[in-house]
Amino acid sequence: MSGMFISEIHEDWYGQYDTLEYTQTYIQWLFPLQEPGLNSEAFTLTKEEIEDFHEDKTAKENLLKSYKLMLDFYGIELRDEETGGVKRNKNWEERFDNLNSHTHNSLRITRILKCLGTLGFPHYQAPLVHFFLKETLVHGRLPNIKESILSYFMFAVLDKSERRNLIKYAYLNYKPKGEFVCCPKKIQMIWSEKNRSDNENENLSK
């Protein structure tokens, strides 16, 4: 990575899936954090750099390009830059297979989520995590990263209300519910009762 610009990665590596899969050092450059990563040459962010980043239009544009690059690598596309909403892209089946068989990408995704929260895109976190929860718990895809989604992706979301909604969604779609460990049993009972009541009211209104 020495001597390479981020703009070159954006231009030359988009869609180059083998390069993105087997090169190990670029992710820390594209998505810097305050905590150190595996790449000893990559810098860690200071408080001052984070503040400067929030005021730098070019830096934020580069982060958005990096995000789109990695979403494509995972079979996803950004459908709404305002809300952060995402959907499957045209290559999703092939890319899901890769993600399911190369689970070290869970570490990369966790890093991406943390970076989004740190560098001014916290509203992008919940839509991506919700996407992964739905694909895994509802559609039964990506089983090999399910534990990472539940243990790391969800808890990287900074907004407490959004995080709570994600945990609730995960619980209501998790099977078997007795093995769900991401929130206290008391909360699970409240959610189950509320869901049961809502379903009964919906049936009565039909």
PLY file of the C-alpha trace (Angstrom):
ply
format ascii 1.0
element vertex 206
property float x
property float y
property float z
element edge 205
property int vertex1
property int vertex2
end_header
0.00 0.00 0.00
3.03 2.26 0.28
2.80 5.25 -2.08
-0.77 4.46 -3.16
-3.54 7.04 -2.97
-7.07 6.24 -1.75
-8.39 7.62 -5.04
-6.43 4.91 -6.88
-8.12 2.22 -4.81
-11.51 3.71 -5.59
-10.78 3.82 -9.32
-8.72 0.67 -9.86
-10.08 -1.78 -7.29
-13.84 -1.37 -7.74
-15.18 -4.78 -8.73
-11.74 -6.37 -8.37
-12.99 -8.89 -5.85
-9.89 -11.07 -5.56
-7.76 -8.02 -4.84
-10.19 -6.82 -2.19
-10.43 -10.27 -0.65
-6.79 -11.20 -0.43
-5.11 -7.84 0.19
-5.07 -7.40 3.95
-3.75 -3.90 4.58
-6.08 -1.48 2.79
-9.10 -1.61 5.08
-7.34 0.36 7.83
-6.51 3.13 5.36
-10.03 3.38 3.97
-11.76 3.16 7.35
-9.50 4.61 10.07
-10.38 4.32 13.76
-9.09 5.58 17.06
-8.12 2.02 17.96
-5.15 0.24 16.31
-5.68 -2.47 13.69
-3.59 -5.30 12.30
-1.75 -3.02 9.88
1.09 -1.49 11.88
1.69 1.12 9.14
-1.85 2.51 9.31
-2.42 5.50 11.56
-4.98 5.77 14.35
-7.25 8.79 14.49
-6.80 11.55 17.03
-9.64 13.64 18.44
-8.40 16.62 16.44
-8.34 14.62 13.19
-11.90 13.46 13.77
-13.03 17.04 14.28
-11.20 18.13 11.12
-12.71 15.24 9.15
-16.24 16.37 10.00
-15.50 19.73 8.37
-13.74 18.32 5.29
-16.08 17.77 2.34
-13.47 15.87 0.30
-12.66 13.52 3.17
-16.34 12.70 3.64
-16.77 12.12 -0.10
-13.81 9.73 -0.03
-15.31 7.81 2.89
-18.58 7.49 0.99
-16.71 6.14 -2.06
-14.88 3.66 0.18
-18.19 2.55 1.65
-19.73 1.98 -1.78
-16.62 0.04 -2.85
-16.96 -2.37 0.08
-20.72 -2.65 -0.17
-20.31 -3.79 -3.78
-17.71 -6.32 -2.62
-20.31 -7.76 -0.23
-23.12 -7.84 -2.81
-24.86 -4.71 -1.58
-25.54 -1.25 -2.96
-26.41 2.05 -1.33
-29.91 2.92 -2.52
-30.31 6.18 -0.57
-27.40 8.45 0.37
-29.63 10.48 2.70
-30.92 7.64 4.87
-28.18 5.06 4.31
-30.71 2.52 3.04
-29.14 -0.46 1.26
-30.27 -3.36 -0.92
-28.78 -6.38 -2.68
-26.92 -5.64 -5.90
-26.93 -7.68 -9.10
-23.99 -9.85 -7.95
-25.41 -10.59 -4.51
-25.55 -14.39 -4.77
-21.89 -14.76 -5.70
-20.80 -12.15 -3.17
-22.92 -13.65 -0.37
-21.25 -16.99 -1.03
-17.87 -15.34 -0.66
-18.85 -13.54 2.52
-20.27 -16.73 4.01
-17.08 -18.67 3.26
-14.56 -15.94 4.14
-15.79 -14.94 7.56
-12.78 -12.74 8.34
-14.81 -10.13 6.47
-16.92 -9.84 9.62
-13.99 -8.03 11.22
-13.85 -5.68 8.24
-17.57 -4.95 8.43
-17.35 -4.26 12.16
-14.56 -1.81 11.44
-16.58 -0.14 8.69
-19.55 0.27 11.02
-17.38 1.80 13.75
-15.75 4.15 11.26
-19.11 5.32 9.93
-20.15 6.16 13.47
-16.93 8.00 14.25
-16.58 10.01 11.05
-19.99 11.53 10.57
-22.19 8.79 9.10
-23.80 7.23 12.20
-27.18 7.19 10.40
-25.68 4.67 7.95
-25.03 2.11 10.70
-28.53 0.84 11.52
-29.72 0.33 7.90
-26.71 -1.88 7.15
-27.10 -3.92 10.32
-30.85 -4.30 9.71
-30.05 -5.53 6.20
-27.74 -8.22 7.57
-30.25 -9.23 10.28
-33.02 -9.63 7.71
-30.85 -11.61 5.29
-29.66 -13.89 8.07
-32.62 -14.35 10.41
-35.53 -13.95 7.99
-34.15 -15.25 4.68
-31.73 -17.77 6.18
-28.69 -16.59 4.24
-25.18 -15.87 5.55
-25.44 -18.34 8.46
-21.69 -18.30 9.06
-21.65 -14.63 10.03
-24.84 -14.67 12.12
-22.96 -14.63 15.42
-20.86 -11.67 14.29
-23.99 -9.77 13.32
-25.58 -10.39 16.71
-22.46 -9.96 18.84
-20.60 -7.18 17.05
-22.50 -5.47 14.22
-25.55 -4.57 16.33
-23.51 -3.23 19.22
-21.38 -1.03 16.95
-24.47 1.13 16.34
-24.09 4.34 18.35
-27.70 5.50 18.48
-29.26 3.80 21.52
-32.79 3.91 20.15
-31.71 2.44 16.81
-29.65 -0.21 18.59
-32.61 -1.18 20.77
-34.84 -1.47 17.70
-32.29 -3.72 16.02
-32.03 -5.97 19.08
-35.83 -6.18 19.22
-36.01 -7.04 15.52
-33.33 -9.68 16.00
-35.15 -11.22 18.96
-38.54 -11.35 17.22
-36.97 -13.13 14.23
-34.55 -15.37 16.13
-35.14 -19.13 16.41
-35.17 -20.70 18.91
-35.99 -17.68 21.05
-34.85 -19.44 24.21
-31.26 -19.24 22.98
-31.29 -15.48 22.33
-28.73 -13.82 24.63
-28.45 -10.24 23.35
-30.76 -8.71 25.95
-32.26 -9.63 29.36
-35.05 -12.21 29.56
-37.34 -9.62 31.15
-37.10 -7.45 28.05
-37.67 -10.48 25.82
-40.89 -11.29 27.71
-42.16 -7.71 27.26
-41.43 -7.80 23.53
-43.03 -11.23 23.11
-46.20 -10.12 24.89
-46.40 -6.90 22.87
-45.86 -8.80 19.61
-48.55 -11.31 20.57
-50.98 -8.51 21.42
-50.26 -6.68 18.17
-50.88 -9.88 16.17
-54.19 -10.49 17.96
-55.34 -6.93 17.32
-54.35 -7.23 13.65
-56.34 -10.45 13.30
-59.42 -8.85 14.93
-59.28 -5.92 12.53
-59.38 -8.13 9.44
0 1
1 2
2 3
3 4
4 5
5 6
6 7
7 8
8 9
9 10
10 11
11 12
12 13
13 14
14 15
15 16
16 17
17 18
18 19
19 20
20 21
21 22
22 23
23 24
24 25
25 26
26 27
27 28
28 29
29 30
30 31
31 32
32 33
33 34
34 35
35 36
36 37
37 38
38 39
39 40
40 41
41 42
42 43
43 44
44 45
45 46
46 47
47 48
48 49
49 50
50 51
51 52
52 53
53 54
54 55
55 56
56 57
57 58
58 59
59 60
60 61
61 62
62 63
63 64
64 65
65 66
66 67
67 68
68 69
69 70
70 71
71 72
72 73
73 74
74 75
75 76
76 77
77 78
78 79
79 80
80 81
81 82
82 83
83 84
84 85
85 86
86 87
87 88
88 89
89 90
90 91
91 92
92 93
93 94
94 95
95 96
96 97
97 98
98 99
99 100
100 101
101 102
102 103
103 104
104 105
105 106
106 107
107 108
108 109
109 110
110 111
111 112
112 113
113 114
114 115
115 116
116 117
117 118
118 119
119 120
120 121
121 122
122 123
123 124
124 125
125 126
126 127
127 128
128 129
129 130
130 131
131 132
132 133
133 134
134 135
135 136
136 137
137 138
138 139
139 140
140 141
141 142
142 143
143 144
144 145
145 146
146 147
147 148
148 149
149 150
150 151
151 152
152 153
153 154
154 155
155 156
156 157
157 158
158 159
159 160
160 161
161 162
162 163
163 164
164 165
165 166
166 167
167 168
168 169
169 170
170 171
171 172
172 173
173 174
174 175
175 176
176 177
177 178
178 179
179 180
180 181
181 182
182 183
183 184
184 185
185 186
186 187
187 188
188 189
189 190
190 191
191 192
192 193
193 194
194 195
195 196
196 197
197 198
198 199
199 200
200 201
201 202
202 203
203 204
204 205
